[in-house]
Amino acid sequence: MTQLILALILGSIFSFGTFLLLRRDLIKVILGVIILGQAANIYLITMGGFSGTVPVLSNSDSLVSITNPLVQALVLTAIVISLGTTAFVLVLLLRVHDEHGTLDIDRIWGQL
């Protein structure tokens, strides 16, 4: 049952990110990319599994059900990289707005 709920939530997050990605306003496009990236991170965490314990808190006898820390490390790295990329893209959006006076994609292409 929980897998179905997680699948529905992830599907709705992916669909909302795709919806924003297909908009005309560049800020909505960037928000769509950010939401898609975070949805991919949530997907990786859920596929890593929730069963098991953290290796630090478990007994040395029961090392059979340990949660894989590699997935969590990869997602943490992806979050840090996406934060830096988002800051860079927002600065680029500010530059595009200063240059063209708008963030509408059709108007920007019309000015070129």
N, C-alpha and C positions, 0 to 999 in steps of 0.2 A: 504494500500500500504506500509506503513512504517513497519507494522508487517511482511510482506513478505520480505522486505529488511533486517530487523533484523534477521529473521529466516535464510536467506541465508548467512549472515555474520557469525552468530553463528555456522551454520553447517560447513562452511569452516574453522573456527578456530578450532572446535572440530576435524574435519578430519585431519587438519595439525598436531595437537597435537598427534593424534593417529598414524599418519604416522611417526612422530619422535619417538614415544614410541616403535615402532617395529623395529628400527634400531639396528645395532650391537654395535656402539660406545656408551659408557656409558654417555658421555656428551650429546649426542643427546637424549638419553633416559630421562635424567634429564630435559632437555629443553622441551621435550614432556610432562612430568608430570607438569612442571610449566605452560605451555601453556594450558593444560587441566584444571588446577586449576583456572587460570584466566578466561578461557571461562565459567567455572561454575559460577564464580562470576558475570560475565557480564550477564549470563542467569538469575541469581537471581535478579539482578538490573532491567532487562527488565521486568521480571514477576511481580516485585513490582509495576510497573506502572509509567507512566510519567505524568499522569493527576493529577491535584491538586496543592496545594501550600504548602510551608513550614509552619509549625504551628506558627513560630515566626513572619513571615511576613503577615499572614492573619488577617482579621478582626475577631472579636469574634462572629459576626453574621453569617458568612459563614464558619462554621466549618464542612460542609458536604463534601467538596472535599479536604481533607488533604492527602498528600502523607504519606504512612506508614513509619515511621523512623526505625522500627524494622529491615526491610530488609537491610537498609543502615548500621545499626550498626553491623549486622551479617556479612556483606561483609567486612566491615572495620576490624573486628576481624579476619576473614579468611585471609585477606591480610597480617596482622601482623604475624599470625601464619605461613603462607606459606613463608614469608621472613626469619623467624628464621629456619624453616625446610630446606629451600634452602641453607642457609649458612652452616648448619650442614652437609648436603649431599655433598656440594662442598668440605668441609674438608675431608670427607670420600673418595671422588674421588681422592683427592690429596694423601691420604694414600694408596689407591689401586694402583695408578700409581707409587708411590715410592716402593711399595712391589713387583709388578709384571712387571713394566716397560712398560705397555701398558694399554689402556682402552678398547680394543676390547674384547667382551664377549667370543668369541670362543677361543681366545688365553689364556684368564684367566682360562677358564674351562679346557683347555689342560694342563695347568701347575699344576692343582690341583691333 
